Amino acid sequence: MTAAAPRIVVIGAGIGGLSAAIRLAAAGLSVTLVEAQSYPGGKMRALPSAAGPVDAGPTVLTMRHVFDDLFSAAGETLDDHLTLLPQPILARHWWPDGSRLDLFADPDASASAVAAFAGLRAEVEFRRFHRQTVQLYSAFRRPMIEAAGPKLAAIARNSLLRPGLWSALRPSRTLATHLDQAFSDPRLRQLFGRYATYVGGAPARSPAVLGLIWQAEAQGVWAVQGGMHRLAQALCDLAARLGVTLRFGVSALRIQSKAGRVTEVVLSDTRTIRCEAVVFNGDPAALVAGLLGNAPQQALPLSAAQPRSLSAAVWSFAATPGPVDLIHHNVFFGADPSREFGPISAGQLPEDATLYVCAQDRGDPRRPGTGVERFEIIMNAPPKTVLSQSELSLCRNRTFPTLARFGLTFDPLPPDTALTTPQGFAALFPGSQGAIYGRSPEGQLASFRRPGARTRLPGLYLAGGGAHPGAGVPMAALSGLHAAEAIARDLTSASKFSPMAMPGGMSTDSRTTGRAQSR
């Protein structure tokens, strides 16, 4: 590192910000990362419990290769810092009628399980759906998921070469209507429709192409020994070893500009950091709302932030569970999806919710599997900044009595302090309005309206789940890669800087897309 190294400020220590900071530091830039909270990870956070820190955000890791590449870019190996636990059973699914279905990392095992669950016709339908999603993932992986911005020509070319995809790519085709034709059993339609919620959408309003999310999971799911928050800490430690200056408990108040480009960041401790570029790892809606100043407010169109995605009510606690055969990843479905997503679309809590239960200690050889265990329970909810007392009570009443009907009880029940509501997410992440996935994925063109790494303000870049390629842990990490590559490319093109290498980068092109504290 030299005194002449370009200075970069990364705002927010979420996975996108950590990824960008690591890659920029590995390329020889001077990086300062500021984070309003006292811990790294953003939404990958944990809460204290009697059994130790319990996850309150993402629960499993997919697309492991993204993180292998990130550690490799810094000259290190992921396995030297974390223990990843492969999950042979991807998820266990339960229905009110008493039926249960496991899906596996082995597609043939999944097909056999589907046959036992719903018959030979359902097995044929599953195998057809699996083959189609393999093709969807292949067609979209490089020009959409891994590219710095959607490459429409490449997506069209890949799709034309695979006629089997056309039914999933019709302009008015939603995931729900696609699954109605793909599966005769309504339980399987309900199961695969839930993948829209992984990125904050409802199946009936999200594009059919989101079915490819099944492939991201089918290609491997890993739990992190000790909890997913360990991944955030490992990335933070990696950034520190590379020389990144880490400043926790400090908010960014304003991003200043002069002569049409970013010049400095004003912090809540009254300090000002001069810089050549800023990576904003927060919800783009915070910029659009003017929370970081007037110049950043003009850097993005309103469509980068609106409409908002789903939120959630999240319980994180430790308790002794009732005698239910849980694995790490469990989904308890309601009887009627319309009574879940109908109320949510009207801004209300679901009447008949699907409940995701992560039994954090299941599958960890260091944990006994009996006695007090750590749990995270997630219920989909609308984005809201204010919840009434009755709505707070509903979060409890529509979670634990529902699970008890499946035989899953907890002793003791968690206190209200173990609950993070949409209102809580709005407070944790300014500008988000309670949404936890950024812009909504609903609508056929939603993915193309998500902002990329570059903004209209030279020197201001985006990373995180609100930027391309979207929500999810590996996607946020890829957004950090795209931001770092865009900065390296832009600084290299400026005559006063020497060319820089971006280790571990992918050869892709970037495209675009202070009045309150912001992460």
N, C-alpha and C positions, 0 to 999 in steps of 0.2 A: 504494500500500500504506500502510495506517495502522496505528498501534499497536493499534487495536481490531480489526484483521482476525482472524477465527478462525484458530487455529493447527492445522495438520494435519501429522501425521507419516506418511510413506509408508515402509513397511518392504519393501525389495526393489526393485532397479532393473531388473526384468524389463520386458517390453513392457507388461504390465498396470499395473505401478507407474508407469512413465514416462508412460503415457497418462493415468492418473489425476492425476499431479502436474502435467502440462501443463494439463489442463483446470481443475484447481482454482486454479492460479496465474493462469491467464487470467481466472478469475472474481473475482480480487482477494483470494484467501485467502493466508495466510502458510504456505508449504509447506516442510518439511524432508524430504529423501529420504535414508535411510540404507541402505547396501549393504555386506554383509560382504566381498565381493570388491573388487578394485582396479579393476574395469571395469564398465560397464553392460551390460545385455542379458539377464542370467539365463542361460537355456538357449541364447540367441542369442549364443554366445561363439565365440572363435577361439583357435587354438593357433599358435605360431610354426613356420615351416618355412623351407626354403632358398629358397623362391619368395615368401615373405611370409606374412602371417597367413592361415590357412586355416580356413574355417568348421568348427565342431564341433557345430552345432545345425541349425536350419532352413536350407534352401538356396534356396528361392524364395519369392516373394511372390504371393499371390492376393488377391482382393477389394481391389484397390488403392484403391478409393473410400474405404475406411475410413481410410486414412492421408492421403489428400487432405483429408478432412474434419478430421482431427486437426491437420494443419498450418494449415488454414484457421481453425480455432478459435483459434489463436494469432496470427492475422493474417499468416501466411506461406504460402509455396507449397512443396510437396514438391520440385518440379523445380528449385528454386533451391538445393537442398542435396544432392540425390542424383541420380545418373543411373540410371534404370531401363531395363533392356534387355528389351523384349518378346520372348517366345519363340514363334516361329511353330510350331515342333514342341514340343508339350507334354511329350512323353516318348518315348523309344525303348525298346522292350521286346524282350527276347531270351529264347529257350527252348533247352533242351539239345538239341532235335532239329534245331537250325540255323535255325529260323524266326525272323522278326523283324517287328515291327509298330511303325510310328510313328503317334501320334495328334496331331491338329493343333488349333490354335485355331479353324480353320474346320471346322464339323461336316460339311459336304459332303466336304471333303478327307479327314476321318477315315472317313466312310462308304465312300468309294472305296478307301481303304487297307485297310479291313476286308474289302471284297469281293475285292481282290487277294490278301489274306492267307488267307481262309477261305471264299470263295465268296459267291454272291448271297444264299443263305439267311442267312448271317451278317450281310450288309449290312442286310437287312430287319430282322433281330433288333436290330442296333445302332441303327438309326433309331428303332425302337419304344422301346428302352430310353432313348435320348437324349430323345425327346419326353416320356416319363414322368418322367425326372429334372428336366426343365425345369419340369414341373408341380409336382413335389415341392418343388423349390427355391422356386418362387413361393408355394406354399401355406405354407411354413414360414419364409420369410425374415423377414417383419415380426413375426408373433406368436411366433417362437421364436428365430431367430438375432439379430435386432436388438432384440427386447424385453428389458427388464430381468429378466424371468422368463417362463416358458412361459405363454402365454395359451390355455388349453385350449379355451375356447369358440370363439375365432377359428380355432384349428387345426382343430377339428371342422367348423366352418362351411366353411372353405376346402376341406377334404377332401370333404365332402358334395357340393360343387359340381363336383368333378372325379372322376367314377366311375373313371377310368383309374388313380387312385392306390390304390384299395381293396385291390388284391392286395398292394401293398407295405406296407399298414398293418394287416394281420391280426395279432392279438395274439401268435401263436406263430411268426410269419414271421421267419426270420433272413435276413441278407444272402445267405448261401450257398444256402439253399433257394430264395430269390427268383431268384438268378442261374442256378440249375439249370434253372428254367423259362424264363428269359429268353434263354439262349444254348445252342445245341446243341454248340458247340465248347468243349471243356474249357479251352482256353487263354484264351478270352475270359472264362469264368467266373473263372479264376484272376486275370486282370488286374484286373477290376472288383471282385473280392473284396478286393484289397489296400487298397482305400480304408478299410476298417474299421481297418487298422493305422495310418492317419493320425491316429486319435484314441485309439489304444492298445488295440484290441480284435481278436479273432479273427473271421473271417467267419462261422464256424459258430455263434457265440454272440452276435453283434451283430445289432441289429434291421435289417430290410431298408431302413428309411428312410435309413440311412447311404449308400445309393446316391446321394443328392443331392450328396455330396461331389464326385462327378464334375463336377457343374455348376459348383461353385466353381472348379475347375481349368479346365473347358472355356470359361469366360467370360474367361479370360486368366491367363497366368503371366508373371511378370517376374523376371529376375535383377537383383541390385543390383551395379552396377559396383564391383569391389573386394571384394565379399563381403557377405553379409547382416549381418555385424557392423557394417557401416557404417551401417545403418539404426538400430541401437541407439545408436550414437554420435551420429548426427544428432538423434535424439529427446532424448538427454541434453543436447546443446548447446542445443537449443530450450528445454528446461526451465530451463537456466541463464540464458538471455536473458530469460526471464520472471520471474527473481528467485528461483527455487527454490534453497534451500540444499542443496548436494550434499555428502554425507559418505560417502566410500568407505573401505573397510577397517575399518568399524565395524559390529558386530553388535548386533541388538536382543536383550537378555537377557530382559526381562519387559515385559509390558503391564500397567500398574497401573490399578486402578479404585477408585472411592470412591462410596458411595451408589448403587451399581448402574450406574455408567457410567464409561467410560474417562477417565482424568485425566492419565496421563503414560506415557512409555516410558523404561525404564532401558537404557542402552547399555553395551557392553563396555569403553568407556574411562572408566567410572564416572560419566559424565554422565547427567543426567536431563532429558528434554524434556517440559515440560508442554504439554498439547494438548487440544483439544476433540474431535478425532476421529483415528483411526488407520486407514490402509488397509494391510492385510496382503497383500502380493504374494508369497506363498509357497504351498506345498502346504497346503491345509486340514488335512491329516493331522498337520502339525506342531502346530497348535492343539489338535486332538483328543488328541494325545499329551502335552499339558501342557508343551511346550517353551517356551512364552511365559508360563507362569504358570497359576494355578488358575482365575481368572475367565475368561480366553479359552478354557480347556479346556471350560468349561460352555457356551460360546457356540454350539457346533455339535453336531448329533447324530452318532453314530458313522457313520451312513449317508452323511455328507458325505465320508468318507474311505475307506470300504471298500465293495466289494473294490477292489484295486489294478489299475491298467492295466498294459499291457506296458512293458517297458524295451527297451534296445538295447545292442549292442556297436558302438561308433562309432570308426572310424579316420579321422584327419585328418593329412595328410602331403603332401609334394611328391616327385615322382618323374617319370621319363621313361616313358610308357606304351608298351606294345606296339602294333602296327599294327591297332587296332580303331577303327571309325568311330563314335566317341563324340560325343554332343552334351552339353548341360549336364545334362540329366535322363535317367538311364539306369536300367533295371530288368532284372536278370538273374534269371529265375525258376528255381526248382528243378523237378524232374520230378514230385514228389508232394507236394501241399500238406499231406496228413495227416502227413507226416514232418517238416513244419515246425511246425505248430500242435499236434500231438499231444504231442511232447516239451515244448514251451513250457508247455502246460496242466499238465504234470506237474512243472514247475519245473526243466526241463532245457534246455540249449541245443538249437536245432533240428538235426536230423540232415541235412535237405535244405533249406537256407535259401534264401529269396529275398534277393538282395543289391541294394541300391540304391547306385548310384555317381553322385555328383555330380562332374562334371569342371568345376570351378569357373571355369576360365579359358576354356572353350569359349563362343563367341558374344560375347566381349568384344573389340571392335575394337582395343583397345590391346594385346592379348596376341598373340604370334606364332602360337600354336597348335601349336608344335613345341618339342622340348626338354623342360625340366623344367616340370611343371604341378602345380597344386594339386588334391587329391582329398579327398573325404569319402565313406566307405563305411559303410553302415548295415545291420546285421543285427538282425532282431527277436530279443528275448530275454525271459526271465521276469524280474520284479522280484526282486532278491536283494541282500542287504546283505553277503554273504560269498561269494566265489568261490574254489574250490580252485585249486591250481597247474595241475592237469590241465584245468580248465575254461578257465583263461586261455590255455593252449596250444590248446584247441579253437577259441577265437575266431580264432586265426590259421589253423589248419589247415582250418577250414571256410569261410574267406574266400578266401584267395589261390590255393590249388589249384583251388577251384571256378571262380574267374574265369579262371584259366589254361586251363581246359578250353574256355572260350569264346574263347580267344585273347588275353585281356586280361592282360598281365603288367606288372610295375612294376620299374624299376631306379633306385635300390635298393628293396628291400622296407622298409617302415617299421619303426622300432624299437618296442618295447613301450610306450614313453612316448607314442606317437602314438595309443594306444588308450584310450578311455573305456568302462569296463564298467558294468554295473548297480551293482556295488559302488562304482565311482567316482561315479556319479550319486547314490547314497545319501549319500556323503560331501559332495558339493557342495551338496546340497539336503536339509538335515536334516528328518527326519520322513517323507520320500518313500518310504522303504524300497526305493529303487532304481527305482521307477516314474517315468516321465517325462511321463505325461499326466494325472496326478492320479487321480481315481476312475475305475474301469473303465466303458467305455460298453456293456458286455455286459449283456443283459437288456432287455426291452421298456420298462421304466420308468426305466432308468438316467439318461436325460436330465432326468427330473423330480426326481431325487434329488440332483442336483448343486446345491450351495448357491448362492444368489444373492448380491447385493452386501451386504445387511444380515445381521447375525447376531443372536443372542439378547442379546448384550451391547451396550447402547446406546453409540454412538460407535465401535464396531469394525466395519469393513467389509472386504470381500474383493475382490481383483482377481487376475487370472492365469488360466492354463489349467485350474486346479482348480476355478474358479468358473464360473457360467453366463456365456456360452454354451458354454464348454468349451475343448478343446485346439486349438492352431493359432495362428499369428501374428495374423491379423485378429481371431480370437475373443478372444484375450487383450487386444488393444487395445480391443475393444468392452466387455470386462469393466471396464476402467479408466474408460470413459465411464459405465457404469452406476453404478460406485462414486462417481464425482464427482457425478453427478446426484442420487444418494441423499443424499449429504452436503449438497449445496446445498439440497435440499428440506427435509431434517431441520433444518438450522441456520436456515433461513428460518422454519420453523414455531415455533422457539424465540423467545420474545419479546425476548431481549436482543440478537438479531442483526437487522441490516437485510436486506431482500430482496436476493438476488443473482441475476444472470443467468448462465446456463451456455452460453457461445458454442459453436456447432457441435453442440449436443446434439440428440438425437432425442426426440420426445415420447412417452416410454414410462414405465411404472410400474416401480418396484423392488419386489422381494419377497425374502424370505429363502430364504430357504432353508428358574516360569521357571527351567527349571533348566539348560537347555543352550542354546548359541548357536543362532540361527536366522537365515536370510536374510530 
